[in-house]
Amino acid sequence: MGASAWSYAVPYQEDLQAALNGLRERVFTEDEYYREEGVESLAELMDSGRLAEEGAHSVLDVVTVVHCAVDEEDHGDVRVVEGAEVAELFGTGRPSLDAVRAAEEQGGGDIDFPPSFRGSGCCTITYGPEGAPDGLYFWGITGD
């Protein structure tokens, strides 16, 4: 089936892991596929091993937010893009959601745009017109 790129914007919250957990729950709830297969909760899906076999081609395939250097994340990790890397990727240290989406679109075929391998993702804080955090943007590449 191949790899799939995915991305989601969510409202800002300081606890990035809680934001990822909430996003994963929301995506599971909105996706009828697994319930049709008899899986009633995200926890059940995680315990079933089905994601390891086929992947969901979505944020369901990643589980842990990590702060680490580029290319040090593991399968299933969402690496936080922060510091100098934010300015390098998005042209500013406080990118808007539109700036992040534009950079992702431009970098889609570029091997240097994170994440650099399947089975992982990234996230960054997005900022509103007043310069305050207003969202989180999660993106990645997963699948079989």
C-alpha positions, 0 to 999 in steps of 0.5 A: 500500500505504501507510505502516506503523509498526514497532517493535523492542526489542533488548538495550542496546549502546553502539554504536547503529549496530551495534545497528541493523545487527544488528537489520536482519540479524535482521529480514532473516533472519526474513523469508522474503519476500525469499529467496522472491524470490531475494535471499539477503542484506541486502547483496543486497537493499540493492544491488537497489534493491527497497527504494526501489521498494516498501519493506519496511514494517520496520526494513529501510527505515532504515540510518543512526543520526544525532544531530541536531535534530528534523526534521533527519533524512533519509530512511533515518535513525534519529534518536536521541531523547535529552536533554530530548526523552526526558523530554518524550516519556516523562515521565522521563529514564530511561524503561523499555521499558513507558514507551516503548511506552505513549508510542508507543501514545498518540502514534500518532495525534499528529503531534508524536510522532516520527518526523514523516515517512515513511521514517525512524525513531527510537531511544532507550535504555530502562532497567531497574528499577535505572536502568541501560541495559537496551535500545534501542527502535527505531520508525518509519514507512516504506512507499510 
